[in-house]
Amino acid sequence: MPKKRKKEKIEYTKKCPECGSNNLIRDYQRGEVVCEECGLVVQENLIDHGPEWRAFDSEQRQKRARTGAPMKYTLHDKGLSTAISWKNRDAYGRSIPTKNRAQLYRLRKWQRRTMISNASERSLALAFAELSRISSRMNLPRNIREQAGMLYRKAAKKNLIRGRSVEVVVIATVYAACRLSGMPRTLGELSDMSSQVSRREIGRTYRFIVRELGLKMIPTSPINYVPRFCSELKLSRDVKQKTVEILKEAIKNELTSGRGPTGVAAAAIYMASILCGERRTQREIADVAGVTEVTIRNRYKELAGKLDIDITL
């Protein structure tokens, strides 16, 4: 009777403990990590984290997969509820008989009613519809929308919405999500999304939510605004790089502390556009950045004087 091979568990390392080679092969059929140079079994009894089934094409893989779409925090039910399609066809693609369509219509109607069963779900549905509208108008990516939806859910769970309009809380959470994701938007841009909400009210609600939820907000850097402002002004990559260089030097010399980041970014763009021969007027830059021409003049004079940059107008 052949002697059974004793299995000794060896911790997986990047190098073979016998010859020091980095050429290690994972053999999933045997569940081992083998050195290609000397043949030493570095690790055995590996756990296969993949599925227990096999698929030979994409259609077969889709049928056998048991996972669905990810949860969406921008939907009141997180996208987990079922939906009855408005196509009058069954699962096989065949047309549903006319006598059964009335029954299917009633099923759809009750499906819509049961999706929003109480006042809190109705409030969430209205808030996320407003969130979708604002995000679409501002062309915000999916990750910021999901972040804003999560923040709104936390605020609603802590009962921070009582006494405030749904619209102002949604805009405040969008503003907070933009800052957390490193893609800040100005309060002026967000206030333009609604004719009923002022910048002061958005700022007050934002500070309240940040304080109550314990969010750690890092001060916004002027560099974060440069790509968007330069794109709207149709400036080249050279201007963007020059602007970033000016701002890095200004941050190094502590010239941005106590100054609004949008004003400093606008002034640096104005200086870089002149230095690179793609000059934009202060009025054009002020309209894009949401600041006044006086702010740009004051900031660029400070930067030019302290950084010893010669701006020939």
GIZI-V669442 format. One line per field, one symbol per residue. ss: DSSP state (2 for helix, 1 for strand, 0 for the rest). psi: psi as a letter, one per 40 degrees, with the letter a starting at -180 (. if undefined). Layout:
ss->???
psi->???
This chain:
ss->0000000000000000000000011110000111100000111100000000000002222222000000000000000000000000100000100222222222222222222000222222222222222222200002222222222222222000000002222222222222220000002222200000002222222222222220000000002222222222000022222222222222220000000022222222222222200000022222222000222222222222222000000
psi->hihhhhhhhhhhieihedeeieghhhgddefihihddeehhdiifihheiieiiheiddddddeheiaiiiheeideeeeiihhiehgiadeeihhiddedddddddddddddddgdidddddddddddddddddddefiiddddddddddddddddefeeheiidddddddddddddddeegiiidddddeeheehiddddddddddddddefhhhhhhidddedddddddefiiddddddddddddddddefeeheihdddddddddddddddeffhiidddddddefiiddddddddddddddefhhhh.
